[in-house]
Amino acid sequence: MDTVRMGVIGAGNMGSNHVVWISKGEVPGMVLTAVADISADRREWALKTAPGIQVFDNAIDMMKSGLVDAVIVATPHYDHPVLVKAALENNLHVMCEKPAGVFTKAVREVNAVAEKSDKTYAIMFNQRTNCIYRKMKELIASGELGQVRRANWLITDWFRTQAYYDSGSWRATWAGEGGGVLLNQCPHNLDLFQWLVGMPKSVTAFVHNGKWHDIEVEDDVTAYMELENGATAVFITTTGDYPGTNRLEVVLDGGTLICEKGKLFMKKLAMGITEYSSTTDEGFGHIAFEEVEVETDGENPQHQGVLRAFANHLLKGEPLVAEGVEGINGLTLSNAMHLSSWTGAPVILPLDEDKFLEELNKRRATSKHKDVVTRVLDTTGTY
């Protein structure tokens, strides 16, 4: 194979972007050959946007057509595990948009299929391509600054209007989307959190449904977590603040990393906190430190970068940005936050997946269908 023939499943908000990027040649080694969507309007749009492709009203038919080597799953969340599994079982490579699914039990089943398959399963964690987060990962993993002591992420610049939530009948419902800000906006942040500092051992959360909008699902979340090494973390997010803040602070024994407004700063201590505290005679003490803006390579290729890595992996054996099986980690955090809030108690990991699904199904059973006309929104710069 010298070219990856790609099919896109779902030509909505994110899927339409993939159609444009690939058809315009922004992913070397990849060509768009087919699009599947249940909407006739979106199929017509795809044909106008990428003349010469084939369109299907059924994803499985596209998978069996012989026209594609790989597919991108860009549908509503509940369909992600079903379609990823189907692609692998039809001997196709697959890229899944975030999240990997709505509940970890379904994702775990998909991961088991992926582990046995010789086809590639990747996930669209495009924020891992951001030079700021890559540099943070490098600095933390190197051990240069010692162990993590505390992490705080205030991520409240996800502002969404009521019109956004009304743009699709599936959106912001338990039955259609399976969650709100945690399932839609924050999969990237939750993935980055565990990618940078590791998975916690316990999660306590306060999840508010429809606090700022007329929706069933959550639009305001505050979570407290404890990591295996005793470090603590706080994660706060909402779609109700404007202009909002995006500040990630990771305190380590030898210094602090602060990511805000597209820049990374480091306060590097002359001596580790633990050593200084145990050896100094000073009751209040002051550790000398140097504050610098950390230099990065400046590269931030986002979705196109993930797709290029996917193509290069299939054609040249180069690394992926993120293996699909990793999608369960951030989803575990989301599920744990929901379950903690629903039960009013801390959730100890590993997650009780059956309990979570039981509670989710209670909410799905009373979820209300929305009679609205689906609209494709401009997602430029939002993910």
Helices and strands as residue ranges (DSSP letters): E 4-9, H 13-23, E 30-36, H 40-49, E 54-56, H 59-63, E 70-73, H 79-89, E 93-96, H 104-116, E 121-123, G 126-129, H 131-142, E 148-155, H 162-165, H 187-197, E 200-209, E 218-227, E 232-238, E 246-252, E 255-260, E 263-269, H 273-279, E 289-293, H 302-316, G 324-326, H 327-343, E 347-348, H 353-365
